[in-house]
Amino acid sequence: MLSTPSRAQTASQPVTLRGLAVGAVMCAVIAVGIPYGAMVIQGTRLGLSSCTPAAFFLLFVLLLTVQVVLGAVRRTWALSRAELITVFIMMAVATAIPTRGVTGMLLPMMTGTFYYATPENEWATLIHPLLSDWMVVYHPTAVKEFYEGTTSGSGIPLDVWAPPLLRWFSFFAGFWLVLVCAMVILRRPWVEHERLVFPLAQLSLAMIEDRRGDRGEILKPFFKSPVMWCGMAVPLILGSVNALSHYFHFISPINPAASVPLFRDSVILRLRINYLMFGFAYFINSGIAFSLWFFYLLNTLQEGLFRIVGIHNAEELGPWTGSGPVGAIMGHQMMGALFVLVFFSLWTARGHLKQVVRKALGRAPEVDDSREILSYRGALGGFAAGVLFMGYWLWKSGIPPHIVPLFILSALVILIGLARVIAEAGMPTVTPEMVPAGFVVSGVGVPALGMQGMVATGYTLAWMGDLLVFMTAPLANAMRLGSEATARRRWLAVAIAVAMAVGLVLSAWMLLHLAYRDGALNLHRQYFGGFAQYPSSFAAQKLATPTGPNLIGWLWTAGGGGVMALLMTARHRFVWWPLHPLGFAVSPGWALNNIWFSIFLAWLIKVVVLKYGGPGLYRSTRPFFLGIVLGQFVVGGLWLVIDGFTGTVGNSIPVY
């Protein structure tokens, strides 16, 4: 674990207005730069992961340029540790908003149902009359020019876009308020009581850490480590070779990967090295690392056997939910596991939660909440207010009021459950196998939702659809990083709010600007072709063949929850029990396909190092693996900048 400064050391380093200002500027760079990089340069997508690659890359640049220059001119001008933490938290939050986070999904879905309506799909008669028109853009000329570009050079028709965008922005404000308050309430149990590792936060803390007794070093000790630079060189060199192969065809890319078909080619086992996961996995508990790759292989075995034997569930539950013969089964199993994971997490923290409620009601004034970015009364009140606003918004969109709580509950279970996985297992990318839209349609059936409710369900994909990027990941790490500051900690809540506002408004403006300038269809076909049609195509499919509540689906959910409960009970009761339940909870997610082998390699190396070298050798090798992680962020950002200057398109280095 990284050393934590004493209260005396950090009290003199409060969150400052300068830190807020620098963070706001960096958030603006992210909000504009990520859409430009993804849509115009089409290079490395620094916003396409919940580990927020853009934030790490910009922190690296900031520490080696601005921080060094300021410190060289006058030592006191360099940003303090608390200011750097504030800046990084703001950048991480802002990175979770452009493209796949929010705006890249929202804008296409607000317009796609009108642009892609044809006589064949009959959306004009089947979907459009059921739409809540206050949440979409339906002006024919504005929609057409959004996808095809304007010929008159008139720019963005703000009078058309502003009303529905402001309504959606208000929804996200309530939604994010709920998530911030939930993470504030859970910070103490996760950080101080259970002492979760937060592997994603360890790199940023290492980058800004000073030597004990030395405040504000011009060049941080992290960058003086030869071992770190050796680790960083691995992905930097290999990634650069692959990037150069896009410029010079005589250079062959290096992509060490293999695929092993199993069970009559019904499942594919992928063997590839993901440098982010390889580096992060070195810092997680060996038992968790073992369980992650073990349960993935077990899940692959289960899926293959189900396909061969003929055990299947033919539910079609829409985008981003498992489909095919066994996809829905895996999705239900994962939902059951996440429900139990979140329940056990709350049950473990029940003493703390009782104190939070008593504090909010004014019955426990002795409970100290000064270490939180919000008071417990404010957090609990904000959580309740946000949930009520979300419920009202969803009801107004067309979802029946008695089903709204199931949407909100399933969304919170997924987001809090995945945040717990990131905090404990440090997975840079983790995805659910089922999203609320699919879970609710399977659980209550289309008739219970009604025709308008089904259409409104399609539009929940704009905020809980593709969860390759989700807000609770940077928020959970922000709570951990916020623990490093003691003075003016409440300003971090303001910093997070500023980051969200800047990221949301500027990224939406940037995408609108690019779309009306170049035509959205010329930017990215996946966003403005596929994603734009998902809400209406999903609703139309279910309205054409309405299905009732699926009892088998509920049984698979219960089965996944039952297995998870047994695993968690065994984990808490038996010291010798080797399997960590987190592995079972995330094993059905598709993201694990690409990272399980990296987890296995890191686990194997760590086991050997600890066995033959002990804790001393492990501590000395930590900088190497931190360097590997940073190197992957840096090589992606570096070549994105180079491609931008050279005008090269499509030179993408994977970051997940």
Disulfide bonds with the S-S distance in Angstrom:
none
